[in-house]
Amino acid sequence: MQGTVFGFTEAQITEFGMTYGVSGLMLLMLFIVGHLAWESKAGKFGTFALFIGLAFGLLGYVAKYVIKLKLGIQ
């Protein structure tokens, strides 16, 4: 099977990486920010500010994925 890696096409590998790989990295970033807030003793407001800053960045990626699902775009 020419043009495949372990039976998967390049498009399938890319879709898997963009869905599950980036989602895993997003969870890792949440853990890192939580650990940063804990170690710096940021308090309630500081922790809230850190997570809000991260959440706005992650929200764009999640919204793009949801919009693609709703519109049926591949």
PDB file of N, CA, C and O in Angstrom:
ATOM      1  N   MET A   1       0.851  -1.174   0.000  1.00  0.00           N
ATOM      2  CA  MET A   1       0.000   0.000   0.000  1.00  0.00           C
ATOM      3  C   MET A   1       0.897   1.238   0.000  1.00  0.00           C
ATOM      4  O   MET A   1       1.431   1.653   1.028  1.00  0.00           O
ATOM      5  N   GLN A   2       1.032   1.788  -1.159  1.00  0.00           N
ATOM      6  CA  GLN A   2       1.886   2.945  -1.298  1.00  0.00           C
ATOM      7  C   GLN A   2       1.169   4.207  -0.803  1.00  0.00           C
ATOM      8  O   GLN A   2      -0.035   4.361  -1.006  1.00  0.00           O
ATOM      9  N   GLY A   3       1.903   5.093  -0.162  1.00  0.00           N
ATOM     10  CA  GLY A   3       1.325   6.337   0.319  1.00  0.00           C
ATOM     11  C   GLY A   3       0.636   6.227   1.666  1.00  0.00           C
ATOM     12  O   GLY A   3      -0.110   7.127   2.050  1.00  0.00           O
ATOM     13  N   THR A   4       0.872   5.134   2.396  1.00  0.00           N
ATOM     14  CA  THR A   4       0.263   4.991   3.719  1.00  0.00           C
ATOM     15  C   THR A   4       1.340   4.693   4.753  1.00  0.00           C
ATOM     16  O   THR A   4       2.424   4.214   4.421  1.00  0.00           O
ATOM     17  N   VAL A   5       1.030   4.977   5.991  1.00  0.00           N
ATOM     18  CA  VAL A   5       1.890   4.650   7.118  1.00  0.00           C
ATOM     19  C   VAL A   5       1.069   3.774   8.050  1.00  0.00           C
ATOM     20  O   VAL A   5       0.089   4.229   8.639  1.00  0.00           O
ATOM     21  N   PHE A   6       1.477   2.504   8.183  1.00  0.00           N
ATOM     22  CA  PHE A   6       0.745   1.531   9.000  1.00  0.00           C
ATOM     23  C   PHE A   6      -0.719   1.424   8.592  1.00  0.00           C
ATOM     24  O   PHE A   6      -1.581   1.162   9.430  1.00  0.00           O
ATOM     25  N   GLY A   7      -0.999   1.625   7.312  1.00  0.00           N
ATOM     26  CA  GLY A   7      -2.357   1.495   6.807  1.00  0.00           C
ATOM     27  C   GLY A   7      -3.196   2.752   6.901  1.00  0.00           C
ATOM     28  O   GLY A   7      -4.363   2.739   6.511  1.00  0.00           O
ATOM     29  N   PHE A   8      -2.635   3.835   7.408  1.00  0.00           N
ATOM     30  CA  PHE A   8      -3.366   5.102   7.527  1.00  0.00           C
ATOM     31  C   PHE A   8      -2.836   6.086   6.487  1.00  0.00           C
ATOM     32  O   PHE A   8      -1.634   6.142   6.227  1.00  0.00           O
ATOM     33  N   THR A   9      -3.733   6.849   5.905  1.00  0.00           N
ATOM     34  CA  THR A   9      -3.317   7.874   4.951  1.00  0.00           C
ATOM     35  C   THR A   9      -2.836   9.109   5.711  1.00  0.00           C
ATOM     36  O   THR A   9      -3.038   9.230   6.919  1.00  0.00           O
ATOM     37  N   GLU A  10      -2.207  10.006   4.993  1.00  0.00           N
ATOM     38  CA  GLU A  10      -1.714  11.243   5.603  1.00  0.00           C
ATOM     39  C   GLU A  10      -2.865  12.069   6.180  1.00  0.00           C
ATOM     40  O   GLU A  10      -2.727  12.662   7.250  1.00  0.00           O
ATOM     41  N   ALA A  11      -3.981  12.110   5.486  1.00  0.00           N
ATOM     42  CA  ALA A  11      -5.143  12.869   5.962  1.00  0.00           C
ATOM     43  C   ALA A  11      -5.697  12.292   7.261  1.00  0.00           C
ATOM     44  O   ALA A  11      -6.096  13.042   8.151  1.00  0.00           O
ATOM     45  N   GLN A  12      -5.725  10.960   7.375  1.00  0.00           N
ATOM     46  CA  GLN A  12      -6.221  10.332   8.600  1.00  0.00           C
ATOM     47  C   GLN A  12      -5.291  10.611   9.779  1.00  0.00           C
ATOM     48  O   GLN A  12      -5.755  10.875  10.889  1.00  0.00           O
ATOM     49  N   ILE A  13      -3.995  10.554   9.545  1.00  0.00           N
ATOM     50  CA  ILE A  13      -3.027  10.832  10.611  1.00  0.00           C
ATOM     51  C   ILE A  13      -3.129  12.284  11.057  1.00  0.00           C
ATOM     52  O   ILE A  13      -3.077  12.578  12.251  1.00  0.00           O
ATOM     53  N   THR A  14      -3.276  13.189  10.096  1.00  0.00           N
ATOM     54  CA  THR A  14      -3.408  14.609  10.414  1.00  0.00           C
ATOM     55  C   THR A  14      -4.671  14.872  11.222  1.00  0.00           C
ATOM     56  O   THR A  14      -4.630  15.607  12.209  1.00  0.00           O
ATOM     57  N   GLU A  15      -5.780  14.289  10.819  1.00  0.00           N
ATOM     58  CA  GLU A  15      -7.052  14.479  11.537  1.00  0.00           C
ATOM     59  C   GLU A  15      -6.955  13.945  12.964  1.00  0.00           C
ATOM     60  O   GLU A  15      -7.441  14.579  13.901  1.00  0.00           O
ATOM     61  N   PHE A  16      -6.332  12.783  13.129  1.00  0.00           N
ATOM     62  CA  PHE A  16      -6.144  12.217  14.462  1.00  0.00           C
ATOM     63  C   PHE A  16      -5.284  13.138  15.328  1.00  0.00           C
ATOM     64  O   PHE A  16      -5.614  13.392  16.486  1.00  0.00           O
ATOM     65  N   GLY A  17      -4.192  13.634  14.770  1.00  0.00           N
ATOM     66  CA  GLY A  17      -3.305  14.514  15.524  1.00  0.00           C
ATOM     67  C   GLY A  17      -3.955  15.830  15.893  1.00  0.00           C
ATOM     68  O   GLY A  17      -3.779  16.326  17.006  1.00  0.00           O
ATOM     69  N   MET A  18      -4.711  16.401  14.960  1.00  0.00           N
ATOM     70  CA  MET A  18      -5.353  17.681  15.235  1.00  0.00           C
ATOM     71  C   MET A  18      -6.505  17.539  16.224  1.00  0.00           C
ATOM     72  O   MET A  18      -6.813  18.486  16.947  1.00  0.00           O
ATOM     73  N   THR A  19      -7.137  16.388  16.267  1.00  0.00           N
ATOM     74  CA  THR A  19      -8.250  16.189  17.189  1.00  0.00           C
ATOM     75  C   THR A  19      -7.751  15.771  18.565  1.00  0.00           C
ATOM     76  O   THR A  19      -8.008  16.455  19.556  1.00  0.00           O
ATOM     77  N   TYR A  20      -7.047  14.662  18.628  1.00  0.00           N
ATOM     78  CA  TYR A  20      -6.651  14.108  19.913  1.00  0.00           C
ATOM     79  C   TYR A  20      -5.320  14.662  20.414  1.00  0.00           C
ATOM     80  O   TYR A  20      -5.146  14.856  21.617  1.00  0.00           O
ATOM     81  N   GLY A  21      -4.393  14.915  19.518  1.00  0.00           N
ATOM     82  CA  GLY A  21      -3.098  15.439  19.931  1.00  0.00           C
ATOM     83  C   GLY A  21      -3.202  16.836  20.520  1.00  0.00           C
ATOM     84  O   GLY A  21      -2.663  17.109  21.593  1.00  0.00           O
ATOM     85  N   VAL A  22      -3.893  17.712  19.820  1.00  0.00           N
ATOM     86  CA  VAL A  22      -4.053  19.086  20.310  1.00  0.00           C
ATOM     87  C   VAL A  22      -4.939  19.110  21.556  1.00  0.00           C
ATOM     88  O   VAL A  22      -4.705  19.914  22.458  1.00  0.00           O
ATOM     89  N   SER A  23      -5.942  18.252  21.620  1.00  0.00           N
ATOM     90  CA  SER A  23      -6.782  18.183  22.832  1.00  0.00           C
ATOM     91  C   SER A  23      -5.952  17.754  24.034  1.00  0.00           C
ATOM     92  O   SER A  23      -6.117  18.288  25.131  1.00  0.00           O
ATOM     93  N   GLY A  24      -5.071  16.802  23.830  1.00  0.00           N
ATOM     94  CA  GLY A  24      -4.179  16.380  24.915  1.00  0.00           C
ATOM     95  C   GLY A  24      -3.255  17.503  25.354  1.00  0.00           C
ATOM     96  O   GLY A  24      -3.009  17.674  26.548  1.00  0.00           O
ATOM     97  N   LEU A  25      -2.744  18.265  24.405  1.00  0.00           N
ATOM     98  CA  LEU A  25      -1.893  19.402  24.754  1.00  0.00           C
ATOM     99  C   LEU A  25      -2.675  20.486  25.499  1.00  0.00           C
ATOM    100  O   LEU A  25      -2.128  21.165  26.368  1.00  0.00           O
ATOM    101  N   MET A  26      -3.956  20.643  25.155  1.00  0.00           N
ATOM    102  CA  MET A  26      -4.793  21.610  25.867  1.00  0.00           C
ATOM    103  C   MET A  26      -4.975  21.196  27.330  1.00  0.00           C
ATOM    104  O   MET A  26      -4.924  22.038  28.227  1.00  0.00           O
ATOM    105  N   LEU A  27      -5.184  19.915  27.564  1.00  0.00           N
ATOM    106  CA  LEU A  27      -5.301  19.423  28.940  1.00  0.00           C
ATOM    107  C   LEU A  27      -3.984  19.599  29.691  1.00  0.00           C
ATOM    108  O   LEU A  27      -3.981  19.945  30.872  1.00  0.00           O
ATOM    109  N   LEU A  28      -2.879  19.362  29.013  1.00  0.00           N
ATOM    110  CA  LEU A  28      -1.574  19.568  29.629  1.00  0.00           C
ATOM    111  C   LEU A  28      -1.374  21.032  30.003  1.00  0.00           C
ATOM    112  O   LEU A  28      -0.824  21.327  31.064  1.00  0.00           O
ATOM    113  N   MET A  29      -1.812  21.952  29.145  1.00  0.00           N
ATOM    114  CA  MET A  29      -1.690  23.377  29.453  1.00  0.00           C
ATOM    115  C   MET A  29      -2.534  23.751  30.667  1.00  0.00           C
ATOM    116  O   MET A  29      -2.113  24.572  31.482  1.00  0.00           O
ATOM    117  N   LEU A  30      -3.718  23.159  30.796  1.00  0.00           N
ATOM    118  CA  LEU A  30      -4.537  23.420  31.988  1.00  0.00           C
ATOM    119  C   LEU A  30      -3.807  22.961  33.255  1.00  0.00           C
ATOM    120  O   LEU A  30      -3.809  23.659  34.269  1.00  0.00           O
ATOM    121  N   PHE A  31      -3.188  21.787  33.186  1.00  0.00           N
ATOM    122  CA  PHE A  31      -2.432  21.289  34.323  1.00  0.00           C
ATOM    123  C   PHE A  31      -1.261  22.216  34.650  1.00  0.00           C
ATOM    124  O   PHE A  31      -1.017  22.507  35.821  1.00  0.00           O
ATOM    125  N   ILE A  32      -0.544  22.676  33.648  1.00  0.00           N
ATOM    126  CA  ILE A  32       0.607  23.551  33.864  1.00  0.00           C
ATOM    127  C   ILE A  32       0.175  24.868  34.498  1.00  0.00           C
ATOM    128  O   ILE A  32       0.833  25.348  35.422  1.00  0.00           O
ATOM    129  N   VAL A  33      -0.914  25.460  34.023  1.00  0.00           N
ATOM    130  CA  VAL A  33      -1.388  26.721  34.596  1.00  0.00           C
ATOM    131  C   VAL A  33      -1.856  26.508  36.030  1.00  0.00           C
ATOM    132  O   VAL A  33      -1.599  27.349  36.892  1.00  0.00           O
ATOM    133  N   GLY A  34      -2.539  25.396  36.299  1.00  0.00           N
ATOM    134  CA  GLY A  34      -2.963  25.102  37.661  1.00  0.00           C
ATOM    135  C   GLY A  34      -1.772  24.921  38.592  1.00  0.00           C
ATOM    136  O   GLY A  34      -1.790  25.387  39.731  1.00  0.00           O
ATOM    137  N   HIS A  35      -0.744  24.247  38.107  1.00  0.00           N
ATOM    138  CA  HIS A  35       0.461  24.054  38.909  1.00  0.00           C
ATOM    139  C   HIS A  35       1.179  25.387  39.133  1.00  0.00           C
ATOM    140  O   HIS A  35       1.685  25.645  40.225  1.00  0.00           O
ATOM    141  N   LEU A  36       1.223  26.221  38.112  1.00  0.00           N
ATOM    142  CA  LEU A  36       1.829  27.547  38.235  1.00  0.00           C
ATOM    143  C   LEU A  36       1.087  28.384  39.272  1.00  0.00           C
ATOM    144  O   LEU A  36       1.715  29.053  40.092  1.00  0.00           O
ATOM    145  N   ALA A  37      -0.232  28.350  39.240  1.00  0.00           N
ATOM    146  CA  ALA A  37      -1.031  29.104  40.210  1.00  0.00           C
ATOM    147  C   ALA A  37      -0.795  28.571  41.624  1.00  0.00           C
ATOM    148  O   ALA A  37      -0.719  29.349  42.575  1.00  0.00           O
ATOM    149  N   TRP A  38      -0.681  27.256  41.764  1.00  0.00           N
ATOM    150  CA  TRP A  38      -0.465  26.642  43.072  1.00  0.00           C
ATOM    151  C   TRP A  38       0.910  27.014  43.636  1.00  0.00           C
ATOM    152  O   TRP A  38       1.026  27.402  44.798  1.00  0.00           O
ATOM    153  N   GLU A  39       1.937  26.892  42.812  1.00  0.00           N
ATOM    154  CA  GLU A  39       3.302  27.160  43.264  1.00  0.00           C
ATOM    155  C   GLU A  39       3.538  28.638  43.565  1.00  0.00           C
ATOM    156  O   GLU A  39       4.315  28.973  44.459  1.00  0.00           O
ATOM    157  N   SER A  40       2.875  29.521  42.827  1.00  0.00           N
ATOM    158  CA  SER A  40       3.079  30.952  43.040  1.00  0.00           C
ATOM    159  C   SER A  40       2.168  31.514  44.123  1.00  0.00           C
ATOM    160  O   SER A  40       2.258  32.694  44.462  1.00  0.00           O
ATOM    161  N   LYS A  41       1.278  30.659  44.674  1.00  0.00           N
ATOM    162  CA  LYS A  41       0.310  31.096  45.687  1.00  0.00           C
ATOM    163  C   LYS A  41      -0.450  32.332  45.187  1.00  0.00           C
ATOM    164  O   LYS A  41      -0.509  33.364  45.856  1.00  0.00           O
ATOM    165  N   ALA A  42      -1.024  32.190  43.995  1.00  0.00           N
ATOM    166  CA  ALA A  42      -1.665  33.312  43.318  1.00  0.00           C
ATOM    167  C   ALA A  42      -2.958  33.760  43.990  1.00  0.00           C
ATOM    168  O   ALA A  42      -3.404  34.883  43.756  1.00  0.00           O
ATOM    169  N   GLY A  43      -3.559  32.937  44.796  1.00  0.00           N
ATOM    170  CA  GLY A  43      -4.832  33.293  45.410  1.00  0.00           C
ATOM    171  C   GLY A  43      -5.980  33.012  44.459  1.00  0.00           C
ATOM    172  O   GLY A  43      -5.780  32.553  43.335  1.00  0.00           O
ATOM    173  N   LYS A  44      -7.184  33.295  44.930  1.00  0.00           N
ATOM    174  CA  LYS A  44      -8.370  32.990  44.123  1.00  0.00           C
ATOM    175  C   LYS A  44      -8.450  33.856  42.871  1.00  0.00           C
ATOM    176  O   LYS A  44      -8.691  33.348  41.776  1.00  0.00           O
ATOM    177  N   PHE A  45      -8.249  35.160  43.029  1.00  0.00           N
ATOM    178  CA  PHE A  45      -8.369  36.051  41.878  1.00  0.00           C
ATOM    179  C   PHE A  45      -7.241  35.819  40.876  1.00  0.00           C
ATOM    180  O   PHE A  45      -7.477  35.831  39.668  1.00  0.00           O
ATOM    181  N   GLY A  46      -6.024  35.610  41.361  1.00  0.00           N
ATOM    182  CA  GLY A  46      -4.905  35.355  40.468  1.00  0.00           C
ATOM    183  C   GLY A  46      -5.080  34.067  39.693  1.00  0.00           C
ATOM    184  O   GLY A  46      -4.792  34.011  38.497  1.00  0.00           O
ATOM    185  N   THR A  47      -5.551  33.030  40.372  1.00  0.00           N
ATOM    186  CA  THR A  47      -5.807  31.754  39.696  1.00  0.00           C
ATOM    187  C   THR A  47      -6.910  31.918  38.664  1.00  0.00           C
ATOM    188  O   THR A  47      -6.813  31.390  37.556  1.00  0.00           O
ATOM    189  N   PHE A  48      -7.958  32.649  39.025  1.00  0.00           N
ATOM    190  CA  PHE A  48      -9.043  32.923  38.090  1.00  0.00           C
ATOM    191  C   PHE A  48      -8.524  33.656  36.858  1.00  0.00           C
ATOM    192  O   PHE A  48      -8.883  33.309  35.733  1.00  0.00           O
ATOM    193  N   ALA A  49      -7.685  34.665  37.062  1.00  0.00           N
ATOM    194  CA  ALA A  49      -7.132  35.437  35.944  1.00  0.00           C
ATOM    195  C   ALA A  49      -6.265  34.559  35.047  1.00  0.00           C
ATOM    196  O   ALA A  49      -6.327  34.682  33.823  1.00  0.00           O
ATOM    197  N   LEU A  50      -5.468  33.685  35.627  1.00  0.00           N
ATOM    198  CA  LEU A  50      -4.634  32.788  34.830  1.00  0.00           C
ATOM    199  C   LEU A  50      -5.490  31.850  33.982  1.00  0.00           C
ATOM    200  O   LEU A  50      -5.229  31.672  32.792  1.00  0.00           O
ATOM    201  N   PHE A  51      -6.493  31.260  34.586  1.00  0.00           N
ATOM    202  CA  PHE A  51      -7.337  30.323  33.850  1.00  0.00           C
ATOM    203  C   PHE A  51      -8.207  31.022  32.812  1.00  0.00           C
ATOM    204  O   PHE A  51      -8.461  30.450  31.752  1.00  0.00           O
ATOM    205  N   ILE A  52      -8.671  32.236  33.082  1.00  0.00           N
ATOM    206  CA  ILE A  52      -9.455  32.990  32.099  1.00  0.00           C
ATOM    207  C   ILE A  52      -8.592  33.315  30.891  1.00  0.00           C
ATOM    208  O   ILE A  52      -9.039  33.189  29.751  1.00  0.00           O
ATOM    209  N   GLY A  53      -7.353  33.733  31.139  1.00  0.00           N
ATOM    210  CA  GLY A  53      -6.446  34.028  30.033  1.00  0.00           C
ATOM    211  C   GLY A  53      -6.213  32.815  29.157  1.00  0.00           C
ATOM    212  O   GLY A  53      -6.178  32.929  27.931  1.00  0.00           O
ATOM    213  N   LEU A  54      -6.054  31.659  29.772  1.00  0.00           N
ATOM    214  CA  LEU A  54      -5.860  30.433  29.009  1.00  0.00           C
ATOM    215  C   LEU A  54      -7.157  30.018  28.317  1.00  0.00           C
ATOM    216  O   LEU A  54      -7.138  29.569  27.171  1.00  0.00           O
ATOM    217  N   ALA A  55      -8.264  30.167  29.004  1.00  0.00           N
ATOM    218  CA  ALA A  55      -9.540  29.705  28.456  1.00  0.00           C
ATOM    219  C   ALA A  55      -9.916  30.462  27.181  1.00  0.00           C
ATOM    220  O   ALA A  55     -10.479  29.863  26.265  1.00  0.00           O
ATOM    221  N   PHE A  56      -9.623  31.741  27.102  1.00  0.00           N
ATOM    222  CA  PHE A  56      -9.940  32.482  25.886  1.00  0.00           C
ATOM    223  C   PHE A  56      -9.142  31.956  24.705  1.00  0.00           C
ATOM    224  O   PHE A  56      -9.649  31.905  23.584  1.00  0.00           O
ATOM    225  N   GLY A  57      -7.903  31.568  24.947  1.00  0.00           N
ATOM    226  CA  GLY A  57      -7.104  31.002  23.877  1.00  0.00           C
ATOM    227  C   GLY A  57      -7.624  29.649  23.429  1.00  0.00           C
ATOM    228  O   GLY A  57      -7.665  29.365  22.232  1.00  0.00           O
ATOM    229  N   LEU A  58      -8.018  28.818  24.370  1.00  0.00           N
ATOM    230  CA  LEU A  58      -8.518  27.485  24.044  1.00  0.00           C
ATOM    231  C   LEU A  58      -9.915  27.531  23.446  1.00  0.00           C
ATOM    232  O   LEU A  58     -10.281  26.674  22.641  1.00  0.00           O
ATOM    233  N   LEU A  59     -10.684  28.518  23.834  1.00  0.00           N
ATOM    234  CA  LEU A  59     -12.063  28.629  23.372  1.00  0.00           C
ATOM    235  C   LEU A  59     -12.141  28.775  21.854  1.00  0.00           C
ATOM    236  O   LEU A  59     -13.048  28.231  21.224  1.00  0.00           O
ATOM    237  N   GLY A  60     -11.205  29.499  21.272  1.00  0.00           N
ATOM    238  CA  GLY A  60     -11.202  29.678  19.822  1.00  0.00           C
ATOM    239  C   GLY A  60     -11.030  28.358  19.092  1.00  0.00           C
ATOM    240  O   GLY A  60     -11.713  28.093  18.103  1.00  0.00           O
ATOM    241  N   TYR A  61     -10.114  27.528  19.582  1.00  0.00           N
ATOM    242  CA  TYR A  61      -9.883  26.236  18.936  1.00  0.00           C
ATOM    243  C   TYR A  61     -11.096  25.324  19.082  1.00  0.00           C
ATOM    244  O   TYR A  61     -11.493  24.659  18.125  1.00  0.00           O
ATOM    245  N   VAL A  62     -11.677  25.291  20.259  1.00  0.00           N
ATOM    246  CA  VAL A  62     -12.855  24.452  20.493  1.00  0.00           C
ATOM    247  C   VAL A  62     -14.040  24.945  19.656  1.00  0.00           C
ATOM    248  O   VAL A  62     -14.776  24.139  19.088  1.00  0.00           O
ATOM    249  N   ALA A  63     -14.223  26.259  19.582  1.00  0.00           N
ATOM    250  CA  ALA A  63     -15.330  26.818  18.794  1.00  0.00           C
ATOM    251  C   ALA A  63     -15.166  26.464  17.320  1.00  0.00           C
ATOM    252  O   ALA A  63     -16.147  26.150  16.647  1.00  0.00           O
ATOM    253  N   LYS A  64     -13.935  26.511  16.815  1.00  0.00           N
ATOM    254  CA  LYS A  64     -13.695  26.146  15.417  1.00  0.00           C
ATOM    255  C   LYS A  64     -14.098  24.697  15.157  1.00  0.00           C
ATOM    256  O   LYS A  64     -14.709  24.395  14.132  1.00  0.00           O
ATOM    257  N   TYR A  65     -13.763  23.817  16.069  1.00  0.00           N
ATOM    258  CA  TYR A  65     -14.091  22.403  15.924  1.00  0.00           C
ATOM    259  C   TYR A  65     -15.609  22.188  15.965  1.00  0.00           C
ATOM    260  O   TYR A  65     -16.146  21.420  15.167  1.00  0.00           O
ATOM    261  N   VAL A  66     -16.293  22.858  16.883  1.00  0.00           N
ATOM    262  CA  VAL A  66     -17.749  22.714  17.009  1.00  0.00           C
ATOM    263  C   VAL A  66     -18.454  23.273  15.771  1.00  0.00           C
ATOM    264  O   VAL A  66     -19.407  22.672  15.275  1.00  0.00           O
ATOM    265  N   ILE A  67     -17.994  24.407  15.279  1.00  0.00           N
ATOM    266  CA  ILE A  67     -18.598  25.005  14.088  1.00  0.00           C
ATOM    267  C   ILE A  67     -18.430  24.078  12.886  1.00  0.00           C
ATOM    268  O   ILE A  67     -19.353  23.912  12.088  1.00  0.00           O
ATOM    269  N   LYS A  68     -17.238  23.472  12.762  1.00  0.00           N
ATOM    270  CA  LYS A  68     -17.023  22.534  11.662  1.00  0.00           C
ATOM    271  C   LYS A  68     -17.974  21.340  11.759  1.00  0.00           C
ATOM    272  O   LYS A  68     -18.490  20.873  10.744  1.00  0.00           O
ATOM    273  N   LEU A  69     -18.204  20.850  12.968  1.00  0.00           N
ATOM    274  CA  LEU A  69     -19.133  19.728  13.140  1.00  0.00           C
ATOM    275  C   LEU A  69     -20.564  20.115  12.779  1.00  0.00           C
ATOM    276  O   LEU A  69     -21.267  19.355  12.113  1.00  0.00           O
ATOM    277  N   LYS A  70     -20.995  21.300  13.220  1.00  0.00           N
ATOM    278  CA  LYS A  70     -22.372  21.745  12.973  1.00  0.00           C
ATOM    279  C   LYS A  70     -22.628  21.979  11.491  1.00  0.00           C
ATOM    280  O   LYS A  70     -23.715  21.682  10.996  1.00  0.00           O
ATOM    281  N   LEU A  71     -21.631  22.510  10.774  1.00  0.00           N
ATOM    282  CA  LEU A  71     -21.811  22.795   9.371  1.00  0.00           C
ATOM    283  C   LEU A  71     -21.499  21.601   8.485  1.00  0.00           C
ATOM    284  O   LEU A  71     -21.763  21.638   7.284  1.00  0.00           O
ATOM    285  N   GLY A  72     -20.945  20.552   9.057  1.00  0.00           N
ATOM    286  CA  GLY A  72     -20.625  19.361   8.285  1.00  0.00           C
ATOM    287  C   GLY A  72     -19.423  19.543   7.371  1.00  0.00           C
ATOM    288  O   GLY A  72     -19.333  18.906   6.321  1.00  0.00           O
ATOM    289  N   ILE A  73     -18.509  20.405   7.768  1.00  0.00           N
ATOM    290  CA  ILE A  73     -17.300  20.664   6.976  1.00  0.00           C
ATOM    291  C   ILE A  73     -16.214  19.697   7.401  1.00  0.00           C
ATOM    292  O   ILE A  73     -15.989  19.486   8.593  1.00  0.00           O
ATOM    293  N   GLN A  74     -15.548  19.115   6.429  1.00  0.00           N
ATOM    294  CA  GLN A  74     -14.439  18.193   6.761  1.00  0.00           C
ATOM    295  C   GLN A  74     -13.135  18.850   6.486  1.00  0.00           C
ATOM    296  O   GLN A  74     -12.083  18.246   6.697  1.00  0.00           O
TER     297      GLN A  74
END
